[in-house]
């Protein structure tokens, strides 16, 4: 009976072990209010003003550390972690800056500025068409065979320069070439690709912000499905993983999801 008592006491004591540590930046500065989750028990704590945290855990438990504007970090618990205060380093997420066009300085004359912009766009399009023709000799062959082999083309009778494009990208063969140059990838992800994309979104963006909004990991999965059904989210960003824009959309559309969830 006494042996059984000590055995149960040992098991209870083992189960109550905690892992303690501090959350710091790459440079060693304290990071406050980091969310620490034991992924096995779903127990959650927040690091204090000194970056200190303490959370119940067992060997091989996975601890997840997340904070807005920092990459998510995970740690697997080992036996040594129970006897020391462990430092956990978080890496700040890179911020994507949208491209700024500074090649055009407006003069204040609306007509002059508008004509300059249109001329610039036309010049860029013609350059793209030249590059396309150089890399697609079969198009050149088609153009050569379609031109009548008699006389010099009369430019005053509606014939178009081989390197010019009319309004909206028209102009016979070159119109088709321009459409190929401007055509965007319309690939739609299949079910398996969407599942992979959802996991990538979850690993990249789920963290402290959504937890404070009352969104657990299961709710976040449902939220992603809602975005696909309502806004074709995966289809839009599968081939264009713009971190800045995706994070902005995930946060801006969250309240719509929460409101709809309350009504259902």
C-alpha positions in Angstrom: 0.0 0.0 0.0 2.8 2.4 0.9 4.6 1.5 -2.4 1.4 2.3 -4.3 1.1 5.7 -2.6 4.7 6.7 -3.5 4.1 5.5 -7.1 1.0 7.7 -7.4 2.8 10.6 -5.8 5.7 10.2 -8.3 3.3 10.1 -11.2 1.4 13.2 -10.0 4.7 15.1 -9.4 6.0 14.2 -12.9 2.7 15.3 -14.5 3.0 18.7 -12.8 6.5 19.5 -14.2 6.8 22.9 -15.9 9.1 24.4 -18.5 10.2 27.9 -17.7 12.1 30.3 -20.0 12.3 33.8 -21.5 11.3 35.1 -24.9 13.9 37.2 -26.6 14.8 38.7 -30.0 17.7 37.6 -32.2 19.7 40.4 -30.6 18.9 39.2 -27.1 16.3 41.9 -26.2 13.2 40.9 -24.1 10.0 40.3 -26.1 6.8 40.7 -24.0 3.3 39.2 -24.5 4.4 36.2 -26.5 1.8 33.4 -26.6 3.1 30.0 -25.5 0.9 27.0 -26.3 1.5 23.3 -25.3 0.2 21.7 -28.5 -0.6 18.4 -26.7 -2.7 19.9 -23.9 -3.6 23.2 -25.6 -2.7 24.9 -22.3 -1.7 28.6 -23.1 0.3 31.2 -21.2 1.6 34.7 -22.1 5.1 35.8 -21.4 5.3 38.7 -18.9 7.0 42.1 -19.0 10.4 40.4 -18.5 9.7 37.9 -21.2 9.3 35.2 -18.6 6.9 32.2 -19.0 6.2 28.9 -17.2 4.0 26.2 -18.6 3.1 22.6 -17.6 4.7 20.1 -20.0 6.1 16.6 -20.4 9.0 15.3 -22.4 8.4 15.4 -26.1 5.6 17.9 -25.8 5.7 20.6 -28.6 5.6 24.2 -27.4 4.6 26.8 -29.9 5.6 30.5 -29.5 3.8 33.2 -31.5 3.6 36.9 -31.6 2.4 39.4 -34.2 5.1 40.6 -36.5 7.4 37.6 -35.5 7.9 34.2 -37.2 6.3 31.4 -35.3 8.8 29.3 -33.3 8.4 25.7 -31.9 10.4 23.8 -29.4 10.3 20.1 -28.4 10.6 19.6 -24.7 13.6 17.5 -23.4 14.5 16.4 -19.9 17.1 19.1 -19.4 14.4 21.8 -19.9 12.8 21.1 -16.5 16.0 22.0 -14.6 16.9 25.3 -16.2 15.4 28.5 -17.6 15.5 28.2 -21.4 15.9 31.2 -23.7 13.5 31.1 -26.8 14.6 33.4 -29.7 11.9 34.8 -32.0 12.8 36.1 -35.5 11.1 39.3 -36.7 9.1 38.7 -39.8 10.3 40.6 -42.9 8.0 43.4 -44.0 7.3 43.5 -47.7 7.2 47.1 -49.1 5.0 47.6 -52.1 6.8 48.7 -55.3 6.7 52.5 -55.8 6.9 54.0 -59.3 9.1 57.1 -59.1 9.9 57.2 -62.8 7.2 59.8 -63.6 7.2 63.4 -62.3 3.9 65.1 -63.0 4.0 68.6 -64.5 0.6 69.7 -63.4 -0.7 69.8 -67.0 -3.3 67.1 -67.0 -3.3 66.5 -70.8 0.5 66.5 -71.0 0.9 64.1 -68.0 -1.8 61.7 -69.4 -0.2 61.6 -72.9 3.2 60.9 -71.2 1.8 58.0 -69.2 0.0 56.5 -72.3 3.2 56.8 -74.4 5.2 55.0 -71.6 2.7 52.1 -71.4 2.7 51.7 -75.2 6.6 51.8 -75.3 6.8 49.1 -72.6 4.2 46.9 -74.4 6.0 47.2 -77.7 9.3 46.2 -76.0 7.5 43.1 -74.5 6.2 42.2 -78.0 9.7 42.4 -79.5 11.0 40.1 -76.8 8.1 37.7 -77.4 8.7 37.6 -81.1 12.4 36.9 -80.6 11.7 33.9 -78.4 8.8 32.6 -80.5 10.1 32.1 -84.1 7.0 30.2 -85.0 5.1 33.5 -84.7 7.5 35.2 -87.1 7.0 32.4 -89.6 3.3 32.8 -89.4 3.6 36.5 -90.0 5.9 36.0 -93.0 3.5 33.6 -94.7 0.5 35.7 -94.2 1.9 38.8 -95.9 1.2 39.0 -99.7 4.5 38.8 -101.7 3.8 41.6 -104.1 4.7 45.3 -104.0 5.7 47.4 -101.0 3.0 47.6 -98.3 1.1 50.9 -98.5 1.1 52.3 -95.0 -1.6 54.8 -95.9 -4.1 52.0 -96.8 -4.7 50.6 -93.3 -1.6 48.4 -93.0 0.0 48.3 -89.5 3.7 48.4 -88.5 4.9 45.0 -87.3 5.9 46.5 -83.9 2.8 48.7 -83.3 -0.3 47.8 -81.4 -3.7 49.5 -81.7 -6.2 50.3 -79.0 -6.9 47.4 -76.6 -4.0 45.3 -78.1 -5.7 45.0 -81.5 -3.8 44.7 -84.8 -4.2 41.2 -86.4 -1.3 38.8 -85.7 0.4 41.3 -83.3 -2.9 41.6 -81.4 -2.7 37.9 -80.8 0.9 38.2 -79.7 0.0 41.1 -77.3 -2.7 39.0 -75.8 -0.2 36.2 -75.2 2.2 38.7 -73.6 -0.4 40.1 -71.3 -2.2 36.9 -70.5 -2.0 36.0 -66.8 -1.8 32.5 -65.3 -5.3 31.4 -64.5 -4.4 28.1 -62.8 -7.0 27.1 -60.3 -5.6 25.0 -57.4 -7.2 21.6 -56.9 -8.4 20.2 -53.6 -5.0 18.9 -52.6 -3.2 22.1 -53.5 -5.8 24.1 -51.5 -5.2 21.9 -48.4 -1.5 22.5 -48.7 -2.1 26.2 -49.2 -4.3 26.4 -46.1 -1.6 24.7 -44.0 0.9 27.3 -45.3 -1.5 30.1 -44.3 -2.0 28.6 -40.9 1.7 28.2 -40.2 2.5 31.7 -41.5 -0.3 33.8 -40.0 -2.2 32.1 -37.2 -1.0 33.4 -33.8 -1.5 36.0 -31.1 -3.8 38.4 -33.1 -6.4 35.7 -33.9 -6.1 34.1 -30.5 -7.0 37.4 -28.9 -10.1 37.6 -31.2 -11.2 34.2 -29.8 -10.3 32.2 -32.9 -8.7 28.9 -32.1 -7.0 26.7 -34.7 -10.2 24.9 -35.6 -12.0 28.2 -36.1 -9.1 29.4 -38.2 -9.5 26.4 -40.5 -13.2 27.2 -40.8 -12.4 30.9 -41.5 -10.1 29.9 -44.4 -13.0 27.8 -45.9 -15.3 30.8 -45.5 -12.8 33.0 -47.4 -12.6 30.5 -50.2 -16.4 30.2 -50.5 -17.0 33.9 -50.3 -13.9 35.5 -51.8 -12.1 32.7 -53.7 -9.2 33.4 -51.4 -7.0 30.4 -52.3 -7.6 30.9 -56.0 -6.5 34.5 -55.8 -3.3 34.1 -53.7 -2.2 30.5 -54.5 0.2 31.8 -57.3 0.8 35.1 -55.6 1.8 34.6 -52.0 2.1 38.3 -51.1 2.6 38.2 -47.3 1.8 41.8 -46.7 -1.5 41.7 -48.7 -2.6 38.3 -47.4 -2.1 39.3 -43.7 -4.0 42.5 -44.3 -7.0 40.7 -45.9 -7.0 38.0 -43.2 -7.4 40.6 -40.5 -9.8 43.0 -42.4 -12.3 40.2 -43.3 -12.2 38.5 -39.9 -15.0 40.6 -38.4 -17.4 39.6 -41.3 -16.7 35.9 -40.4 -17.2 36.5 -36.7 -20.6 38.3 -37.4 -21.8 35.5 -39.7 -20.8 32.9 -37.1 -22.8 34.6 -34.5 -25.9 34.7 -36.7 -25.7 31.0 -37.7 
